[in-house]
Amino acid sequence: MAIYPTHTLTLLALLGMTSATALAGQVCPEGEVSAVLVTPHSYFETDDATDGGTISWFFKVANAIHADTNEDFLRGELLLGVGDCYDPFLVDESERLLRQLGFIDRAEVTSERQPDGSVHIRVETWNRWTLQFNVRFRFEEGFEFAGLDVTERNLFGRGILLRGFYRQNRERLDVGGRFQSPRLLGTRWNTLLEASRTRAGKSFQQGFLYPFVGEVGRRAAVQSFVQREDLFSYSLPAGGTYTHVVQPYWQRSSEMTVAGRVGRPGRLTILGGGLSREEWEYTTSLFPDGAEVVRDRDFGNAEPAPPGISDILAPQLRSYSATRVNVVLAQRNLSFQRRDRLDALRSVQDVAVGGEVALVLGRSIPFLGSSAANEDSDFFARFRVFGGLAPGRWVLASAVSIEGRQIFGGAEKGWKDVLGEFDIYSYWRPSETSRHTLFARISGAGGWSVTGPFQLTLGGVSGLRGYSVDDLPGGKRLIASLEDRIYFGSPGNGFLDLGMTAFVDVGSIWEGGVPFGADSGLRATAGAGLRIGFPGGTRGVTRIDFAFPLNGAEAFGSPTFRISAELLGLRRGVEDRQLRRSRRAGVGPSLFPDPSVGR
């Protein structure tokens, strides 16, 4: 046994301490996370020492019946915990992930350096109002009852959504329920189950999704199944006996896809693959009454369609089915920047900066030896590219997408069901303290050789806002808008946010070979309205607008009065909502959410 002098032992101890310290510095150069402090705030902020007035009781009652998010649930959403190495990027990414939760209105994740070199992470969240009794209505061509929802969006404080609904919106009637959980059995698996009754029959939807977690997750998977019987609504030109034609359809689709990605955040390459199955039917054996017509937008009292309507619709009523092997490829070079007063009145949203290119390729294969007449041999492709910039006081975003399928053999041989769109969105604030945000967009959409129900319209909240959503049908559309969004302030100690807007829209629609379409010529509308955010600081905005045509036969006529959510902007994404209802293959969007969507 060796014996060392005292000074030698002291030296070795010091060297050991130095070595351990150096090693710790190499393992956690920014320090170790020594605590994670989570504070889920009540819906309304109250302070007994300062708050009072005639509505203080309202704050207290609201907070008493509102469920705050469970702390353990919030900790599970974070990308770092106690004992992990501190990483500023993971702190920012955790905050962004919290803002993406549908029941979180605001989230702040900050760090505090401690005297011993470790770091405390502080998490604060403010929920949306999660227990909702929603009386739905539309106010466009007068008041219209649109249904009733009873929803809890944050059951047990764990993000579980439970909803019963009765929805009556134009051709759509849904009566049913929905269950959705973002953390199945404590994992990152999302699950969804929904069943309802529609005007045409039944609807059922089921799915499991393991998403890419922020910009650091390495794998993702999705399994989904949808079966739906419903109606597709065609708008008819104004001035006729009828306002709409509704065509029943039966759809069934399923998908199993897995994907992985390599690289580092800001430069990620994604590769995936899987199987999908889709079926579309419009036959009289399923729907013996066929197409129906509607008077005065009264979809509850549709009548059998007159002779000739079926002939007009026939080119878009080709039943088919296909099973495909799919390959998913993408390159994602994105980061995120925070900007305020874009689509919300004063809160922050995350803006994607950089670019993403995504490609889905699918080739049909025989399905269990099927030889059905409507079993297609085809090749499907979907391509999407996105780019975003945020220089200075500007935010710019653009997206282009196109999809279609090539049919091999038969009378329909060639490229069919081609749907395309492009969008350019921009925001500009004159100064950091300015209450004005100038918003502009140019959007185009169209369809070519479409074998399923398809139609666009020029009017509506996402189109020319001086016209109804049913006005001016066609198959190809181009719209430009300019809007000044003004923030007034947040009265009542931040009780709500108030602002206004003034806007002008210019656009055209072309017949494009779709049923009941026509060329509109150049049309322009203008309008103004109030913007309301409740409670103060929310990302959601309610608009009360009036708008009127500037040219054409209706110029400066009766204005269109509309109450709606803020639907035009990056927070909702740039995907055309009318184009979405005619998409055939559902592969890809679950794994690659629209990067234009700002949270």
N, C-alpha and C positions, 0 to 999 in steps of 0.2 A: 504494500500500500504506500503510495507516494505521499510525501508531506511537503506542502508549499508554504513559504513565508507569508505572513499576513498581508504585506504590501502586494504580493503576487496575486493573492486571492481577490484583493480589492480591485486590482487592475483587470483581472478576468471578469469580475462582476460588472465593472464599468463597460468593458468591451461587449459583454453580453447584452447589457442594457442598450448600448449604442446600436448593436446589431439588430436587436428586436425592434428598436425605434425606426431604424432605417427600413427594415422589412415591412413594418406597419405602414410606413410612408409609401412604400412601393405598392402595397396591396390597396390602400385607400388614400391616394394622394390628396383628395379633397376632404378627407376625414370620414368618420363612420357615423351613420345615423343612430343616434342614441335614444331618440324618442319620436313618436308620431302622435301629435295632439289633434284630435278630430272634434269639431264643433258644428253639428247640424243646427242651423238657426231656425226659429219659428217662422211661419209665413210672414207675419208682420213683426217688425222690430218695435218693442215697447220698453219703456223705462219708467217705472213707477215714480221716480223722482222728478222727471221732466215732462212726461206725456200726460195729457189730460184732455179736456174738451169734451164735446158732446158725443164723439164717436169712439172714445177710448174703450167703452164697453164692447163695441163691435170688434176691435182688435183682439180683445181677450177671449171673446166667444169663438172667433175664427181660429185663433191659435189652439184653443182647447179641443176642437174637433178635428184638427189637422194632425196627421201622423208625421213626425219628423223621421228622417231617414236613419236607419240603424247604423251605429258607428262601425260595427264589424263589417257590414256590407260596404261602407265607404272605404274602409281599410283594404278590403279585398279588391277594390278597383284600382288601388295605387300600384305603381310599378316599382316601388321600393319600400322597405320596412325596416324595423329596428334590426341592427346588425349588418345591414347592407352598406356598401360604400356610397357616399353621397355623390350624386350626379345631377348637375343643374338641368341637363336635358331631360332626364327622367322626371324631375319635378314639373317642368313645363308640360311634358307629355301627359302626366297624370292629371293635371288641371284640365287639359283639353279633353281627355277621356271622360272626366266627370261632367263637363259641359255637354257632351254628346248624349248623356242619359236624358230621356224624354221628360222625366219628372224633376230634373234639376234646372233651375232658372239661372242661378249664378254660382260660380265656384271660384275659390281663391286658394292656392297652395303656395305657401311661402316657407322660407328656411331661416333659421336663426343660429348663427355660429356661437358655440359655447366656449367658456374659458379653457376647457381641456382639449379643444380642437375638434370635438365632435359637433354634430349638427342636429338640431331639433327641426322636424317638419311640422308645420302647422296647416291644418286643412279646415276650411270653413265653407259651408254650402248653404244655399237658400233654395228651398223647394218651390216648384210651382204648386198651385192649388190642386191637390190630387184627388179629393173626393168631389166629383162633379155630377150635378144634375143638369144636363145640357138640354135645354129646349132649343132645337135647331130651327132656324127660319132663314128664308131668303127674302131680300128686299131689292128687287130689280124691276120686274114689271108689276109692282105692287107687292103686298105682303103675302108670303107663301109659307105655310107650316112645312117644315122639312124633317120632323122627327123628334125623337127623345132618346137621350143616352143617359144611363146611370153607370158611372165609372169610378173605380178606385185605381189610380195609377201607381200607387206605392204601398200595396198591401203589406202589413206587418213591418213597414219601413224597409223592405227589401226589394223594391222595384218591381214587384209583381203587379201586373195589370189584370183586372177583372172587370168585365164590361157586359152589360146587357143593353141592347139597342133596338130601336125602331127608326129606320131611316127611310124617308120618302123624298127623293130628290130627282125630279124629272122622271126619266124612264126607270130609274133604279128604286127598288123597294127591298129593303133588307130587314128581317126580324130575326134576331138571334143573340148569340153571346160569343165572347172572346176571352181566352186565357193566354197570358204571355209572361214569361219569366226571363230576365237577363242573366240569371245565375242558377242554372238547374243543379240542385243538390250541392250548391256551393262551388260549382265549377264555372268555367267561362262559357259553357254551352248556353245558348239562347234557345228557348222553346216557344212554340206557338200552336194554338189549337183554336179554331173558329168554325162555328156551324150556324147557318141561317137559312131562312126561307126567302125566296125572291119572287118577283112577279111571274117568272117563267118556270120556277121549280125550286130546286134545292142547291145549296152551296156548302162545301166543306173544304177546309184548308188546314194543313198540318205541316210542321217543319221543325228541324233542328239545325242550328247554325253555330259553328265555332269560328268566330271571325279572327282575322289578323288583329292582334291587340296593338292598337296604335301603330307606331312606326317601328316597333321592336319585335312584335310577334313574328314567329318563323313559320307557322303552319295555320291552315284554315280548312274547314270542311263544311259542306251543306248537304242536307237531305230535305226534300220538300215534296209535297203532294197537294194538288189543287184539283177539285172537280166542281164545276159551276154550270148552272143553267140560268141564263139571264137574257137581257134584251140589249141590242145595240140601237141607238137612236140616230136617225138621219134627220137633219134639219131641212125643211122645205123653203123655197123662196117665199118672201113675204107677199101677202095679198091674195093667197089662194084659200080654198075651203079648209084645207088641213095645214097644220103647222109642223108635223113630224110624221115620219114612218119609223116603226120599230120592228126590228127583225130578231126573232129568238135564236139563240145559239146554245150549243152544249160544248163545253171545253173540259178536257182532262189533261193534266201535265204533271210530270214528276221529274226529279233530278237527284243525282248523287254525284258530287264533285269534291275532290280533295286538291289542295294546292300547298306549295311551300315557296319560300322566298329566301334569297341569299343576298349578301351585300351588307351595307351599313345604312342607317337612317339617312335619307336624302339621296340614296343611290341603291335602290332595291330592284332585283330582278325576280319576277314571279313566274312559276311554271306549275300548271295543274292539268287535271284531266278527269273524265268521268263519263257517265251515261245519262241520257235524258230521253224522255218519251213524251210526245204531245199528240193530241187528237182534237179535231174540230169537226163538229157536225151541225148541219142546218136543215136536215132532211125532214120531209113532211111526216115520216113515220114517227119521229120524235115530237114534232110540233105540227099537228094536222091543220091548225088554223093558219099557219104561215105568217107572213108579214101582216101588220095591222097599221092603221092610220089614226092620228090623234088630232082632235080639234082644240084650238085655243090652249094648247099645252096641258090639257087634262089627260095625263097618262093613265089615270085610273079608269077611264072610260073609252079605251081604244076600240076601234071598229075594224071589221075585216077590210083588207085593202082592196080597192077597186081593181078590175082587170087591167093588166099592163104594168102594174107596180112590180110584180114578180120578174117580168122580163127585164126591167131596168136594173133590178138588184142582182140578177143571175150571175153576171161576171164576178161578183164579189161573194158568191156563196158556194165556193168549191170546197166540199168536205175533203179532209185528208188526215193522215196519221203518219208518224215517222218515229223510229227509234234511232238515236244517234250516239256515236262515240265522239266525245268532244275533247279538244285540246285548248287550254287557256294559257296565253302568253301575255306578259305585261312588263313594262319598264316604268318604275315609279321614282322620279327624282323630285320629291316634294319636301318642302318645309312649311311651317305655319307661322303667320304673324297675326298679332291681335290688333284689331281696329275697332273703334267705337263709332256710333252714330252712322252706321251704314244702312241696314234694314231696320234696326231697332232705333228708338228715340235717343237713348243714351247708353245702353249697355254694350258690352264687348262681344265680338264674334271672331272666330278664327278664320283666317283667310289663307287658302292654299297658294303657295308661291313656288314656281318651278313648272314641271311638266310631267304628264303621265300619258303613256300610250298603251292601250289594251286591245287584244285581239282574241276572239273566240272563233274556232273552226270546228265544224261538226260534219261528220259523214254518216249517212243513214246506213243501217245494217238490217238484215232480216230479223223480224221479231217473232220468235217461237214458230218459225216456218210459215208465217202469215202470208196469204196470197190474196188478201182482200183488195178489192178494186181501188180503194182509196189509200192504200199503203204506198207512199211515195218513195222513190229512190232519188235522193237529193243531196246537195252539199250546202251547208249553212255557214255564213260568215258574218261576224259583227266586228266593226272597227270603231274605236273611239280615241280621240286625242284631246288633251286638255292642257292649257297653259295659263299661268297666272303671274302677275307682277304687282308689287306694292311699293313703288318709288315715291318717297316724300309723302305728299298728301293725296296721292292717287292710289286707286286700286283698280286693276284691269284683269279681266278674266275672259277667256275664249274657249269654246268647245266645239268640236265637230264630231258627228257620229253618223255611221251609215251601216245598214244591215240588209241582207237579202239571202235568198236561197236559189240555187240552180237546180232545176228539175231535169232528170235524165230520162228521156223517152216519153212517149205519149203526146197527146195534143198540146199539153201545157209545157212542152220542152223549152228550156231557156231560163233566164233569170226572172224570178217572180218575187213578190212581196218585198220590194225594195223600199225602205223607209230611210229618209235622211233628214238631218237638221244641223244648223250651225247657229251659234250664239256668240255675241260680243257684248260684255257688260263692263261698265266703267263707273267709278265714283270719284268725286273730287270735292275736297273741302278747302275753301280759300285760306284758312288759317287754323291753328290748333284750337283757338277759342271761338271759331265761327259757329253760329247756330244753323248754318246752311250746309246741306250736302246735295250736290248736283249729281243726279243719276241719269245715265243714258244707256240704251241698249239697242242692238240690231239683231233680229232673230228671223231665221228662215226655216221652213219645214215643208216636206212634201212626200208623196208616195208615188210609186211607179209600178204598174202591172200587179196590183194588189189583188190577191185571190180571196181575201177575207174582208169583212166589213171595215170600211175606212172612209172617213170624211173629216175635213177641218172646217172651222169657221173663222171669220175675221174679227168678230166682236168678242166681248167678254172681259173679265178682270185681267186676263193675261194677254189680251189682244187690244183692239181699239175700244177704249173704255166708254166711248159715247154710244156704243151699240150693245145690244143684248148678246149673250153668248150664242144664241141661235141664229144670229143675223149673218148673211152673206156667206153661204157654204161654198166650198171648193176643194181642190186637191193639192194646191201648192200656194204657199203664203209667205209674204215678206212684210215685216213690221219694224218700225223704228220709233223709239220713245225718248222723250227728254222730260225730266222731272226735277223740281226743286223741293227737297224735303227740309222743312224748317222746324227746329226744336224751340218751343216757347219756354219750357221750364217744368218743374215738378212741384206743384202747389201742395198744400197740406202737409208740409214737412216730408215731402217725397211720397205722399199717398198714391199719386199717379203721375204719369208723364203726359204732357200735352204738346201737340205740334200741329202743323198743317202741311199741305202740299199743293202745288200747282203743276199741271202736266199737259203735254201735247203728244198725241200719237199719230203717226202717218203709216199707211200700209196699203197693200193690195193682195187680192187673192185671185187665183186663176182656176178655171174649171177643172183642169187636170185629169179628165176622164173619169171622175167619180160621179155616182148617182146624185142628181139634183144640183150639181155644181154649176157655177157661172162666173165669168170674169167680172170683177167689181170695178175696175178702173182704180185710179188713185183716190183714196179716202183719207180724211183727216178728222180728228176729234180733239177737243180740249176740255179741261175740267179742273176742279179744285176740291179740297176736302179737308176734314179733320183727321188727325192721327192720335190715337189714345193707347197708352201702355198702362196696364193695371195688373198688379201693383207697381209702384214706381221701381224702375230698374229692370223690369222684365224684358226679355227678348221678344215676346209676342206683341204685335201691334194690331189694333182694330182700326179699320179705315171707314169713314163715312164720306162718300164721294158723290159729287154730281158731275156729269160730263155731257157734252152735246156734240153732234156732227158740225163740222165747219164747211162742208161742201156737199154736193149732191142734192137730191130731192128733199132730204130731211134737214138741210142746213139750218142751224139755229132754231130748230124745232124744240119739241118737248125734251128736256134733259133726262138722261138715265140716272136715277138715284139708286145708290148701291151701298150696302153695309157688308163688309167682308174683312177677312184677315189680310195681312200684308203678304201677298203671294208673289209679287214681282221683285226678284232680287236673289242674291247669292245664298241667303239663308235657306231658301226653299230649293235651290239648285236651278239649273238652266234647262233641264229636260222638259220637252214639250208635253203637257199633260194630255192633250188630245191625241198626239202620236202614240203615247204610252198604251192607250187602250187597244191599239191595233197591232202591237208587237206580238210576234208568234212565239219565238223561242225565249225561255226565261233564264238561260244559262249565263252566268257571269255577274249580274248586278249585285247579288248577295255577297259575293266575295270581293267585288270591286265597287264599293259605293261611289256615287258620283262625287268626284273631288271638288266640284264647284260648290257643293253644299257647305256653307259657312256655319259653324256652331258658336 
